[in-house]
Amino acid sequence: MWSKGIEPFLRLDPGAIWRHFKGETFAFKMICIYLVFEYVRPQSIMPQFDIIPWSQTFIILSAIGLLVEKKKVLTSDPATKWMLLFFVAILICSYTAYFPEYSWNRLINFYSWLIIYFLIINIVNTRERLIIFLIIFFLASFKLSLFGAKTWAMRGFSFTSWGMMGPPGFFQNSGELAIQMIIFTFLSYQFIQIIKNWISRNLYIALLLLLPMTGFMTIMASSSRGGQLAFLIAAAFYFKSKINFTNLTAAVLVGVLFWNLMPEEQMQRFEQMGEDESSQQRLLYWENGIEMWKENKWAGVGYYNFQPYFEKNYPEDILSYKGAELPHNIFIQILTDLGLVGMIPYLFLIKNTFLKHRKRNEGTMTHEFANGFNAAIIGFYIAGQFVSVVYYPFMWIHLAFVVCIRNISSRYSSPAVA
């Protein structure tokens, strides 16, 4: 198994993990702290500390740390090529945009993820670093899931029209919070299955209840139809792909809880899908978005130009909102923003977000993580059919994790030690 040599990490030995972290490089420490500030956002929770751009500061510090490292080996992966080509597509479509000022003012919405992706894949390059980085990711997400589960329980598992709000930032709206919880739920469940033979039964049960269970509860509390539908489809993929007693038990439990905890008001919202005003507005965005693309097939209407273009050309299709929103669909967002110039590299990036689940890789890190990571990203793509989250962290951080896993696994020639 790939656990050889990192048993203390799989036992979740806090002393061993902390000692290793203290001896790590400056770059690794900074990228870990960045993850905390991006996901937990303590600067938003305690405004008195919001005096500098914390996340950007730690990105810069991790970049400096990587530059000054003497024995660094830069990671090579096909996904990096497609990330760069996607950025080139954004630059081209910003230049040809109907409203270029909208495009140029929002370049940071992608190139920041390009930089973060590059830093993560080149800093998180050992098994020990990957496990520590994952643990931090889980703890940061657990902060969100615990709040969501606790809030839902305190309101009697009842329905609210606004769902569940996260901290200011990428996870503030209920739909985006639900996506993060989908990713967190499947990744944490998979990780717990990997380490279950290294930890006590009591700790195993506690981790299941604290991590994936609170993630599931927050999804339920979110009142996000897209998020809940995405979770069910991703769960079906996960449990079908890896059938064993534990997963079958978990699948039955999830089904029972989903059915019994779903508020009646939320069930009614599912029944009204396609008929309520929110659904009607989305359908108008999608229908007109396809027309936009047909008229501008190669370069779209321009990077981040959907809103001003929609308001100018389809004002009669803006219902009760003050102005047009983004198209509420990641693929229509790409097609209208970037046309085929952007969609082609984006599709190749999608391909690279999946880990190959092959028998020949059995026993390797890639094989062990594949099912959970693939279910998580499927959940993102399904939920992404109802929200505009192309330039949110979900896909880009996930891609960075996948590239790290692939490259760390490839360093070990034998599955017995990989």
GIUR-V600277 format. One record per residue. SS is DSSP state (h for helix, s for strand, l for the rest). PSI is psi in whole degrees, 0 to 359 (* if undefined). OMEGA is omega in radians with two decimals (none if undefined). Layout:
ss:SS psi:PSI omega:OMEGA
ss:SS psi:PSI omega:OMEGA
//
This chain:
ss:l psi:157 omega:-3.13
ss:l psi:359 omega:-3.12
ss:l psi:346 omega:-3.07
ss:l psi:123 omega:3.11
ss:l psi:347 omega:-3.13
ss:l psi:30 omega:-3.13
ss:h psi:318 omega:-3.14
ss:h psi:329 omega:3.12
ss:h psi:322 omega:3.12
ss:h psi:337 omega:3.04
ss:l psi:355 omega:-3.09
ss:l psi:41 omega:3.11
ss:l psi:107 omega:-3.05
ss:h psi:324 omega:3.14
ss:h psi:313 omega:-3.13
ss:h psi:319 omega:-3.14
ss:h psi:317 omega:-3.13
ss:h psi:318 omega:3.13
ss:h psi:320 omega:3.12
ss:h psi:318 omega:-3.13
ss:h psi:318 omega:-3.14
ss:h psi:327 omega:-3.14
ss:l psi:2 omega:-3.11
ss:l psi:171 omega:-3.09
ss:l psi:161 omega:3.09
ss:h psi:319 omega:-3.11
ss:h psi:316 omega:-3.13
ss:h psi:318 omega:3.13
ss:h psi:320 omega:-3.11
ss:h psi:321 omega:-3.13
ss:h psi:330 omega:3.06
ss:h psi:316 omega:3.12
ss:h psi:324 omega:3.06
ss:h psi:315 omega:-3.11
ss:h psi:320 omega:3.11
ss:h psi:313 omega:-3.09
ss:h psi:332 omega:3.12
ss:h psi:322 omega:-3.03
ss:h psi:320 omega:3.14
ss:l psi:325 omega:3.14
ss:l psi:59 omega:3.10
ss:h psi:334 omega:3.13
ss:h psi:337 omega:3.07
ss:h psi:326 omega:-3.14
ss:h psi:322 omega:3.12
ss:l psi:86 omega:-3.04
ss:h psi:335 omega:-3.12
ss:h psi:340 omega:3.11
ss:h psi:358 omega:-3.11
ss:l psi:66 omega:-3.06
ss:l psi:344 omega:3.07
ss:l psi:161 omega:3.08
ss:l psi:89 omega:-2.98
ss:h psi:311 omega:-3.08
ss:h psi:312 omega:3.13
ss:h psi:324 omega:3.14
ss:h psi:315 omega:-3.12
ss:h psi:332 omega:3.01
ss:h psi:314 omega:-3.14
ss:h psi:317 omega:-3.14
ss:h psi:321 omega:3.11
ss:h psi:325 omega:3.09
ss:h psi:318 omega:3.09
ss:h psi:317 omega:3.12
ss:h psi:319 omega:3.12
ss:h psi:321 omega:-3.11
ss:h psi:325 omega:-3.06
ss:h psi:353 omega:3.10
ss:l psi:135 omega:-3.08
ss:l psi:325 omega:-3.04
ss:l psi:43 omega:-3.14
ss:l psi:143 omega:3.06
ss:l psi:113 omega:-3.07
ss:l psi:139 omega:-3.07
ss:l psi:138 omega:3.07
ss:l psi:128 omega:3.14
ss:l psi:144 omega:3.13
ss:h psi:329 omega:-3.12
ss:h psi:327 omega:-3.13
ss:h psi:319 omega:3.11
ss:h psi:316 omega:-3.11
ss:h psi:330 omega:3.03
ss:h psi:315 omega:-3.14
ss:h psi:319 omega:3.12
ss:h psi:324 omega:3.09
ss:h psi:320 omega:3.10
ss:h psi:321 omega:3.07
ss:h psi:319 omega:3.10
ss:h psi:320 omega:3.11
ss:h psi:318 omega:3.13
ss:h psi:317 omega:3.13
ss:h psi:313 omega:-3.07
ss:h psi:341 omega:3.00
ss:h psi:322 omega:3.13
ss:h psi:323 omega:-3.10
ss:l psi:4 omega:-3.03
ss:l psi:152 omega:3.03
ss:l psi:326 omega:3.13
ss:l psi:79 omega:-3.02
ss:h psi:329 omega:-3.10
ss:h psi:326 omega:3.08
ss:h psi:322 omega:-3.09
ss:h psi:306 omega:-3.05
ss:h psi:327 omega:-3.13
ss:l psi:348 omega:-3.08
ss:l psi:16 omega:3.12
ss:l psi:327 omega:-3.12
ss:h psi:336 omega:-3.12
ss:h psi:338 omega:3.02
ss:h psi:315 omega:-3.01
ss:h psi:339 omega:3.04
ss:h psi:321 omega:3.11
ss:h psi:328 omega:3.06
ss:h psi:317 omega:3.12
ss:h psi:314 omega:-3.12
ss:h psi:316 omega:3.08
ss:h psi:312 omega:-3.11
ss:h psi:318 omega:-3.14
ss:h psi:315 omega:-3.10
ss:h psi:312 omega:-3.06
ss:h psi:337 omega:-3.13
ss:h psi:347 omega:3.11
ss:h psi:316 omega:-3.12
ss:l psi:78 omega:-2.97
ss:l psi:17 omega:3.02
ss:l psi:163 omega:3.14
ss:h psi:319 omega:-3.13
ss:h psi:315 omega:3.12
ss:h psi:320 omega:-3.13
ss:h psi:315 omega:-3.12
ss:h psi:318 omega:3.11
ss:h psi:317 omega:-3.13
ss:h psi:320 omega:3.08
ss:h psi:317 omega:3.14
ss:h psi:317 omega:3.10
ss:h psi:318 omega:3.09
ss:h psi:317 omega:3.12
ss:h psi:316 omega:-3.12
ss:h psi:319 omega:3.12
ss:h psi:318 omega:3.12
ss:h psi:326 omega:3.13
ss:h psi:327 omega:3.08
ss:h psi:319 omega:3.11
ss:h psi:315 omega:-3.06
ss:h psi:323 omega:3.13
ss:h psi:318 omega:3.09
ss:h psi:316 omega:-3.13
ss:h psi:314 omega:-3.13
ss:h psi:318 omega:-3.14
ss:h psi:316 omega:-3.13
ss:h psi:317 omega:-3.14
ss:h psi:318 omega:3.13
ss:h psi:320 omega:-3.10
ss:h psi:335 omega:3.08
ss:l psi:18 omega:3.03
ss:l psi:30 omega:-3.14
ss:l psi:33 omega:-3.07
ss:l psi:170 omega:-3.13
ss:l psi:141 omega:2.94
ss:l psi:145 omega:-3.06
ss:l psi:331 omega:-3.13
ss:l psi:352 omega:3.08
ss:l psi:237 omega:-3.11
ss:l psi:124 omega:-3.12
ss:l psi:137 omega:3.05
ss:l psi:186 omega:3.11
ss:l psi:159 omega:3.10
ss:l psi:136 omega:-3.09
ss:l psi:210 omega:-3.03
ss:l psi:337 omega:-3.04
ss:l psi:22 omega:-3.08
ss:l psi:317 omega:3.14
ss:l psi:150 omega:-3.03
ss:h psi:323 omega:-3.13
ss:h psi:316 omega:3.13
ss:h psi:322 omega:3.08
ss:h psi:319 omega:3.12
ss:h psi:320 omega:3.13
ss:h psi:315 omega:3.12
ss:h psi:323 omega:3.13
ss:h psi:327 omega:3.05
ss:h psi:311 omega:3.14
ss:h psi:313 omega:-3.14
ss:h psi:317 omega:-3.09
ss:h psi:311 omega:-3.09
ss:h psi:322 omega:3.13
ss:h psi:317 omega:-3.12
ss:h psi:320 omega:3.11
ss:h psi:317 omega:3.14
ss:h psi:317 omega:-3.14
ss:h psi:320 omega:3.13
ss:h psi:322 omega:3.10
ss:h psi:326 omega:3.14
ss:h psi:320 omega:-3.03
ss:h psi:1 omega:-2.99
ss:h psi:331 omega:3.12
ss:h psi:355 omega:-3.11
ss:h psi:353 omega:-3.09
ss:l psi:165 omega:-3.13
ss:l psi:160 omega:3.14
ss:h psi:322 omega:3.13
ss:h psi:318 omega:3.12
ss:h psi:322 omega:3.11
ss:h psi:312 omega:-3.14
ss:h psi:319 omega:3.14
ss:h psi:318 omega:3.14
ss:h psi:320 omega:3.10
ss:h psi:319 omega:-3.11
ss:h psi:325 omega:-3.06
ss:h psi:325 omega:-3.04
ss:l psi:277 omega:-3.08
ss:h psi:328 omega:-3.12
ss:h psi:317 omega:3.11
ss:h psi:329 omega:3.04
ss:h psi:315 omega:3.10
ss:h psi:318 omega:-3.13
ss:h psi:323 omega:3.13
ss:h psi:324 omega:3.04
ss:h psi:316 omega:3.12
ss:h psi:321 omega:-3.10
ss:h psi:341 omega:-3.01
ss:l psi:338 omega:-3.05
ss:l psi:21 omega:3.11
ss:l psi:109 omega:-3.13
ss:h psi:318 omega:3.13
ss:h psi:318 omega:3.14
ss:h psi:318 omega:-3.13
ss:h psi:320 omega:3.07
ss:h psi:318 omega:3.13
ss:h psi:319 omega:3.12
ss:h psi:316 omega:-3.13
ss:h psi:317 omega:-3.14
ss:h psi:317 omega:3.12
ss:h psi:322 omega:3.11
ss:h psi:318 omega:3.10
ss:h psi:318 omega:3.09
ss:h psi:313 omega:-3.07
ss:h psi:308 omega:-3.03
ss:h psi:334 omega:3.07
ss:h psi:326 omega:-3.08
ss:h psi:334 omega:-3.10
ss:l psi:88 omega:-3.06
ss:l psi:118 omega:2.98
ss:l psi:176 omega:-3.04
ss:h psi:316 omega:-3.12
ss:h psi:314 omega:-3.11
ss:h psi:324 omega:3.09
ss:h psi:318 omega:3.10
ss:h psi:316 omega:3.13
ss:h psi:321 omega:3.14
ss:h psi:316 omega:3.12
ss:h psi:317 omega:-3.14
ss:h psi:315 omega:3.13
ss:h psi:316 omega:3.13
ss:h psi:315 omega:-3.14
ss:h psi:314 omega:-3.13
ss:h psi:318 omega:-3.12
ss:h psi:315 omega:-3.08
ss:h psi:319 omega:-3.04
ss:h psi:335 omega:-3.11
ss:h psi:349 omega:-3.14
ss:l psi:117 omega:3.12
ss:l psi:149 omega:-3.11
ss:h psi:323 omega:3.14
ss:h psi:324 omega:3.12
ss:h psi:323 omega:3.06
ss:h psi:321 omega:3.11
ss:h psi:324 omega:3.10
ss:h psi:323 omega:3.07
ss:h psi:320 omega:3.14
ss:h psi:333 omega:-3.11
ss:l psi:4 omega:-3.13
ss:l psi:129 omega:-3.12
ss:l psi:349 omega:-3.08
ss:l psi:328 omega:-3.12
ss:l psi:167 omega:-3.04
ss:h psi:320 omega:3.12
ss:h psi:315 omega:3.13
ss:h psi:319 omega:-3.14
ss:h psi:320 omega:3.12
ss:h psi:319 omega:3.09
ss:h psi:316 omega:-3.14
ss:h psi:323 omega:3.09
ss:h psi:321 omega:3.07
ss:h psi:314 omega:-3.09
ss:h psi:313 omega:-3.11
ss:h psi:311 omega:-3.13
ss:h psi:331 omega:3.07
ss:h psi:319 omega:3.08
ss:h psi:320 omega:3.11
ss:h psi:319 omega:3.08
ss:h psi:313 omega:-3.10
ss:h psi:318 omega:-3.14
ss:h psi:327 omega:3.14
ss:h psi:347 omega:-3.11
ss:l psi:62 omega:-2.92
ss:l psi:320 omega:-2.99
ss:l psi:316 omega:-3.06
ss:l psi:9 omega:3.13
ss:l psi:194 omega:3.11
ss:l psi:351 omega:3.11
ss:l psi:146 omega:3.12
ss:l psi:122 omega:-3.13
ss:l psi:29 omega:3.14
ss:l psi:2 omega:-3.10
ss:h psi:313 omega:-3.06
ss:h psi:304 omega:-3.13
ss:h psi:327 omega:3.13
ss:h psi:319 omega:3.13
ss:h psi:315 omega:-3.11
ss:h psi:325 omega:-3.13
ss:h psi:321 omega:-2.99
ss:h psi:341 omega:-3.11
ss:l psi:48 omega:-3.08
ss:h psi:331 omega:-3.12
ss:h psi:346 omega:-3.13
ss:h psi:13 omega:2.99
ss:l psi:112 omega:-2.99
ss:l psi:253 omega:-3.03
ss:l psi:7 omega:-3.09
ss:l psi:156 omega:-3.14
ss:l psi:333 omega:3.13
ss:l psi:175 omega:-3.14
ss:l psi:148 omega:3.03
ss:l psi:185 omega:2.99
ss:l psi:165 omega:-2.92
ss:l psi:356 omega:3.12
ss:l psi:39 omega:3.07
ss:l psi:122 omega:-3.03
ss:h psi:325 omega:-3.10
ss:h psi:322 omega:3.05
ss:h psi:327 omega:3.08
ss:h psi:315 omega:3.12
ss:h psi:313 omega:-3.10
ss:h psi:317 omega:-3.13
ss:h psi:324 omega:3.11
ss:h psi:312 omega:-2.86
ss:h psi:356 omega:-3.14
ss:h psi:204 omega:3.14
ss:h psi:334 omega:3.10
ss:h psi:322 omega:3.12
ss:h psi:329 omega:-3.08
ss:h psi:324 omega:-3.11
ss:h psi:306 omega:3.09
ss:h psi:330 omega:3.13
ss:h psi:320 omega:3.11
ss:h psi:323 omega:3.08
ss:h psi:327 omega:3.05
ss:h psi:320 omega:3.07
ss:h psi:315 omega:3.11
ss:h psi:322 omega:-3.09
ss:h psi:352 omega:3.10
ss:l psi:356 omega:3.14
ss:l psi:140 omega:3.02
ss:l psi:137 omega:-3.11
ss:l psi:124 omega:-3.07
ss:l psi:80 omega:-3.07
ss:l psi:149 omega:-3.13
ss:h psi:328 omega:-3.13
ss:h psi:341 omega:3.10
ss:h psi:5 omega:-3.04
ss:l psi:133 omega:-3.11
ss:l psi:348 omega:3.14
ss:l psi:165 omega:3.10
ss:h psi:320 omega:3.12
ss:h psi:314 omega:-3.12
ss:h psi:319 omega:-3.08
ss:h psi:324 omega:-3.09
ss:h psi:343 omega:-2.91
ss:h psi:311 omega:-3.02
ss:h psi:314 omega:-3.13
ss:h psi:316 omega:-3.14
ss:h psi:320 omega:-3.12
ss:h psi:321 omega:3.08
ss:h psi:319 omega:-3.13
ss:h psi:315 omega:-3.08
ss:h psi:331 omega:3.01
ss:h psi:318 omega:3.08
ss:h psi:319 omega:3.10
ss:h psi:313 omega:-3.09
ss:h psi:324 omega:3.10
ss:h psi:311 omega:3.12
ss:h psi:329 omega:3.14
ss:l psi:352 omega:3.05
ss:l psi:354 omega:-3.07
ss:l psi:356 omega:3.14
ss:l psi:161 omega:-3.11
ss:l psi:89 omega:-3.01
ss:l psi:29 omega:-3.14
ss:l psi:318 omega:-3.02
ss:l psi:27 omega:2.99
ss:l psi:169 omega:-3.02
ss:h psi:343 omega:-2.94
ss:h psi:298 omega:-3.05
ss:h psi:321 omega:-3.01
ss:h psi:319 omega:3.07
ss:h psi:320 omega:3.10
ss:h psi:315 omega:3.12
ss:h psi:319 omega:3.12
ss:h psi:317 omega:3.08
ss:h psi:314 omega:-3.11
ss:h psi:316 omega:3.13
ss:h psi:320 omega:3.09
ss:h psi:313 omega:-3.12
ss:h psi:314 omega:3.14
ss:h psi:315 omega:-3.05
ss:h psi:326 omega:3.07
ss:h psi:317 omega:3.12
ss:h psi:322 omega:-3.08
ss:h psi:345 omega:-3.14
ss:l psi:345 omega:-3.10
ss:l psi:116 omega:-3.05
ss:l psi:334 omega:-3.09
ss:l psi:131 omega:3.09
ss:l psi:338 omega:-3.10
ss:l psi:337 omega:-3.13
ss:l psi:3 omega:-3.07
ss:l psi:* omega:none
//
